[in-house]
């Protein structure tokens, strides 16, 4: 993992500096919202994947604007999603809409979507804008499915997978495809890069959902058991629901639907998920997707960057925050 | 105006059919919101301008997807703006967020922004995506300025002009530039097309703001004096404020700032604006911008389409709804 760490240590500050410069030029009201979300400490996974994939395909130009376009798109969707979810925390900080209001936050999201498209258009490669548009659509559609699932929760693995593909994995796929396109990849090899990203993204979200049942607020920046209290049915809970008898599962789903899972209910569900090792079982499922990601990666010519991408895939599994 | 009318009569249904097909494929929850705003009877000015400008530059391919991308972008901004403004009516129908809720409406706006970018990317001309991104940014920034102006209203012509350029004229400029680019225009001639659109857009909004003081709800789909009651300072009101003594103007601005303009206040302001012919004076100002638009148009080679564009510029001045 030494290579991976040194790569991140080198690239993450460059991403931060670019975002710093790019957001400094935004209009007053929107600037502060954009900087609040973009300059908060984030994992910068999407931009680093774009840079790594571009280099893996031999691109020697400046991948930073496109890489940052992916981070900007991601942040724009976070701004809008946090309004929809009524979320109070983001990246360990108060969510933007709680600080700046809904109006400013909706508009800042729109400006960031446009800024990302403008950065993408700067490369004069039409497929890049097509991919960015597809990525945004998939992300919004994933969020839509998640909202529908909130009002009709079920122990439904297929719907859960569709949701995490849409709201998380597709944009990570986009990040990888964009890097490949920048490196002049054929469609076939772009598809391999995309498959790597898609499966990595699914694994990433699975681990995120496992962490929600396993860790405390200070590490993840989210309250422990937050998904449960918001009525979100994720894989650890689906496993628990599947193990319950029909009546018990039905009662819990009713409380989730009514958003009436109280602190005592939540503690009890957390205890049972932990006792049955269901967060770990979710991580095992993530490992299957990481294996698929690595298989897709093996279709690319090996080089230093593909080694680091393989390390990144492993890191997704072992991260504790 | 016969040419203009027959052009609209021919093209508007084609725009409607394309939007009908394109929105039919959207995800369930978002589809209904998108169709509510996109299939309501609209003026379709932006798409028709794109088509006319593309043909004026000799483009013989299918301009419809790009033309509709402009209408889709416009509708996406309407969805978000109506939430921000708390508007209840749009195109004579209940505003989408009052029917479908804020969550669905925010997401539908995001999906439509992405859909427009995807349609633009389909042309394989990077400048088109650059222009679309610029258009969205300018529109959002115009809305931001308008919101700031609401909390600090003044008889300030310069700020008013900046607002209408951003929230209306820039996207009309974008529609014209996109058409020109599709027709392979040089940058110089694209600029002339853009200047036509910008000035036409300013005139269009000036007339809109004049109509708000002159017409009744059934025609415009907006309540009479609605801008005033929302605390919006537009040109007819700026003229009135300029004619008032300092104390009277200050008192009215205070009531606007506090959004406490009651029905009696509003009736009195409307009466004075009408008595002093300030809506007509606003139309005269619009005529100046139409003249600039026609001057920009004269820099393009004359043809049937430039004749129709000139008619469109005149029509903006004479429309009563």
Interface residues (C-beta under 8 A of the other chain):
Chain A: X27 X28 X29 X30 X77 X80 X83 X84 X102 X103 X104 X106 X107 X109 X110 X111 X113 X114 X115 X117 X118 X120 X121 X122 X123 X124 X125 X126 X127 X129 X130 X132 X133 X134 X136 X137 X140 X141 X143 X144 X145 X147 X148
Chain B: X27 X28 X29 X30 X77 X80 X83 X84 X102 X103 X104 X106 X107 X109 X110 X111 X113 X114 X115 X117 X118 X120 X121 X122 X123 X124 X125 X126 X127 X129 X130 X132 X133 X134 X136 X137 X140 X141 X143 X144 X145 X147 X148
